[in-house]
Amino acid sequence: MSVESWLTLCITPGLGAAGTYRLLDKFGTADAILGASAADLKTAGLDKTVRASIANPDKETLLSSQDWVEGDNHHLLHCCDDRYPGLLLETGQAPVCLFIAGDPDILSMPQLAIVGSRNATPGGCETAREFAAHLAQSGLTITSGLATGIDAAAHRGAIETTGKTVAVLGTGPDTVYPPQNRELAGQISREGALVSEFPPGTPARRDHFPRRNRLMSGLSLGTLVVEAGTRSGALITARYSGDYGREVFAVPGSIHSPLSKGCHRLIRQGAKLVETAADIADELGSLAGSMQSLPKSPADRQQCSAHKDPDYAKLLHSMSHDPVSVGQLAERSGLTAEELSSMLLILELEGRVDSLPGGRFQQRVKVD
């Protein structure tokens, strides 16, 4: 299926994801939709304006989008691509296309969204950075929205520990907002991924950011909120996570701080109160277990393969029931530290390995 066909569907005004999915159900492929007659498209429920836009897409937007996709380290993932994140598809609200600057495969790795106030306190930023650093070092990909404050601190915490991070944008993939995070965005595109559902050239608009927050929630196993007022956009991300059956975590704060009120509201509504990164790891295991039914998720295929993959067998053979460091495991197994971090997280979520203080691991003892 041609990139041009998918881009045409993505830039067609008035079509949207729901309309595109209905057309895919009827015609099968993006190429078939573009090759359909006006009469067939009318029968499929498209009005005259949308039919005209499909037949004659905006050439300037289409060409600029094609040029961007052809750039170095740029990718277009459509919903029929095997690499499209299965966890996102399960939400029923997945964008038809994702524009990615960086590594597209990172989107199928286990992710945690860390979000919060743009006007965070220094202490809040430090908390977000520390949580992100610890969890990224354990193998989770840290996902956030590239905003100032908590978002930027979370991205930096992951990068500082050579972990993976994903920035979900409320603009096109060629636009950095806010501009002061341009250098950070460059780091993320080199070491993780910038992701947008909006085509190149799309500016920042107020109504785009709730969609960005929804996308963050859909990509992630759960959401951690660090400092948020009662009207913070971080609460939108948390609400979507709850709607999707994902975990919601919140860091409590002073009862006198306006930036704690959103977190306290979430806790009263059932979010998990967390004080350490270990609190999050303890909860994610049960969530991952409940997602074993994802039939076409790349992340699920990776988890299921742990039971028969020879590298996993090698790793478990290298690990006794006594605590062992990642360095020792790398020496014994011949696997790299990066490979081990992801594999250990998957085994931990499956309940086969325990994570211990000091970055050590051991096989979980089975109790009959």
ChimeraX attribute file (.defattr): number of C-alpha atoms within 10 A of each C-alpha:
attribute: neighborCount
match mode: 1-to-1
recipient: residues
	/A:1	11
	/A:2	9
	/A:3	15
	/A:4	16
	/A:5	18
	/A:6	22
	/A:7	23
	/A:8	22
	/A:9	23
	/A:10	22
	/A:11	20
	/A:12	21
	/A:13	14
	/A:14	13
	/A:15	20
	/A:16	14
	/A:17	16
	/A:18	14
	/A:19	15
	/A:20	19
	/A:21	18
	/A:22	13
	/A:23	20
	/A:24	16
	/A:25	9
	/A:26	14
	/A:27	18
	/A:28	12
	/A:29	17
	/A:30	23
	/A:31	17
	/A:32	15
	/A:33	20
	/A:34	19
	/A:35	15
	/A:36	13
	/A:37	13
	/A:38	16
	/A:39	10
	/A:40	14
	/A:41	21
	/A:42	14
	/A:43	10
	/A:44	14
	/A:45	13
	/A:46	18
	/A:47	13
	/A:48	11
	/A:49	12
	/A:50	18
	/A:51	21
	/A:52	13
	/A:53	17
	/A:54	21
	/A:55	15
	/A:56	11
	/A:57	18
	/A:58	14
	/A:59	10
	/A:60	9
	/A:61	17
	/A:62	20
	/A:63	13
	/A:64	14
	/A:65	24
	/A:66	17
	/A:67	12
	/A:68	21
	/A:69	21
	/A:70	12
	/A:71	10
	/A:72	9
	/A:73	15
	/A:74	19
	/A:75	18
	/A:76	25
	/A:77	20
	/A:78	20
	/A:79	19
	/A:80	13
	/A:81	11
	/A:82	12
	/A:83	17
	/A:84	24
	/A:85	26
	/A:86	23
	/A:87	26
	/A:88	24
	/A:89	18
	/A:90	17
	/A:91	18
	/A:92	11
	/A:93	14
	/A:94	23
	/A:95	22
	/A:96	22
	/A:97	22
	/A:98	22
	/A:99	26
	/A:100	27
	/A:101	27
	/A:102	22
	/A:103	19
	/A:104	22
	/A:105	14
	/A:106	19
	/A:107	26
	/A:108	22
	/A:109	23
	/A:110	24
	/A:111	27
	/A:112	28
	/A:113	32
	/A:114	32
	/A:115	33
	/A:116	34
	/A:117	26
	/A:118	19
	/A:119	16
	/A:120	20
	/A:121	14
	/A:122	12
	/A:123	10
	/A:124	23
	/A:125	25
	/A:126	17
	/A:127	21
	/A:128	29
	/A:129	23
	/A:130	19
	/A:131	25
	/A:132	33
	/A:133	26
	/A:134	19
	/A:135	23
	/A:136	27
	/A:137	23
	/A:138	22
	/A:139	22
	/A:140	27
	/A:141	27
	/A:142	30
	/A:143	31
	/A:144	31
	/A:145	28
	/A:146	28
	/A:147	25
	/A:148	18
	/A:149	21
	/A:150	32
	/A:151	27
	/A:152	24
	/A:153	29
	/A:154	31
	/A:155	33
	/A:156	23
	/A:157	27
	/A:158	29
	/A:159	23
	/A:160	14
	/A:161	15
	/A:162	14
	/A:163	25
	/A:164	27
	/A:165	31
	/A:166	31
	/A:167	28
	/A:168	26
	/A:169	29
	/A:170	29
	/A:171	23
	/A:172	21
	/A:173	26
	/A:174	20
	/A:175	17
	/A:176	22
	/A:177	19
	/A:178	11
	/A:179	11
	/A:180	11
	/A:181	14
	/A:182	14
	/A:183	10
	/A:184	17
	/A:185	24
	/A:186	16
	/A:187	17
	/A:188	24
	/A:189	20
	/A:190	13
	/A:191	18
	/A:192	29
	/A:193	28
	/A:194	30
	/A:195	29
	/A:196	26
	/A:197	26
	/A:198	23
	/A:199	25
	/A:200	22
	/A:201	15
	/A:202	17
	/A:203	17
	/A:204	16
	/A:205	9
	/A:206	9
	/A:207	9
	/A:208	16
	/A:209	19
	/A:210	16
	/A:211	20
	/A:212	24
	/A:213	26
	/A:214	22
	/A:215	26
	/A:216	31
	/A:217	33
	/A:218	30
	/A:219	27
	/A:220	27
	/A:221	25
	/A:222	28
	/A:223	32
	/A:224	28
	/A:225	27
	/A:226	29
	/A:227	33
	/A:228	30
	/A:229	21
	/A:230	16
	/A:231	12
	/A:232	17
	/A:233	18
	/A:234	29
	/A:235	23
	/A:236	18
	/A:237	31
	/A:238	29
	/A:239	18
	/A:240	22
	/A:241	27
	/A:242	17
	/A:243	13
	/A:244	21
	/A:245	15
	/A:246	22
	/A:247	24
	/A:248	27
	/A:249	26
	/A:250	29
	/A:251	24
	/A:252	22
	/A:253	16
	/A:254	10
	/A:255	10
	/A:256	8
	/A:257	11
	/A:258	14
	/A:259	25
	/A:260	23
	/A:261	20
	/A:262	25
	/A:263	29
	/A:264	23
	/A:265	17
	/A:266	23
	/A:267	18
	/A:268	11
	/A:269	9
	/A:270	14
	/A:271	21
	/A:272	19
	/A:273	19
	/A:274	17
	/A:275	14
	/A:276	13
	/A:277	15
	/A:278	15
	/A:279	13
	/A:280	23
	/A:281	17
	/A:282	14
	/A:283	16
	/A:284	19
	/A:285	17
	/A:286	14
	/A:287	16
	/A:288	18
	/A:289	12
	/A:290	12
	/A:291	16
	/A:292	15
	/A:293	9
	/A:294	15
	/A:295	11
	/A:296	15
	/A:297	22
	/A:298	20
	/A:299	22
	/A:300	21
	/A:301	15
	/A:302	15
	/A:303	21
	/A:304	14
	/A:305	13
	/A:306	16
	/A:307	12
	/A:308	9
	/A:309	12
	/A:310	11
	/A:311	17
	/A:312	19
	/A:313	14
	/A:314	15
	/A:315	19
	/A:316	19
	/A:317	13
	/A:318	16
	/A:319	20
	/A:320	13
	/A:321	13
	/A:322	10
	/A:323	16
	/A:324	19
	/A:325	14
	/A:326	18
	/A:327	15
	/A:328	14
	/A:329	22
	/A:330	17
	/A:331	12
	/A:332	14
	/A:333	19
	/A:334	14
	/A:335	16
	/A:336	13
	/A:337	15
	/A:338	15
	/A:339	12
	/A:340	22
	/A:341	17
	/A:342	19
	/A:343	20
	/A:344	23
	/A:345	24
	/A:346	25
	/A:347	21
	/A:348	22
	/A:349	22
	/A:350	19
	/A:351	17
	/A:352	16
	/A:353	20
	/A:354	19
	/A:355	21
	/A:356	13
	/A:357	8
	/A:358	9
	/A:359	14
	/A:360	16
	/A:361	22
	/A:362	20
	/A:363	20
	/A:364	16
	/A:365	11
	/A:366	7
	/A:367	4
	/A:368	3
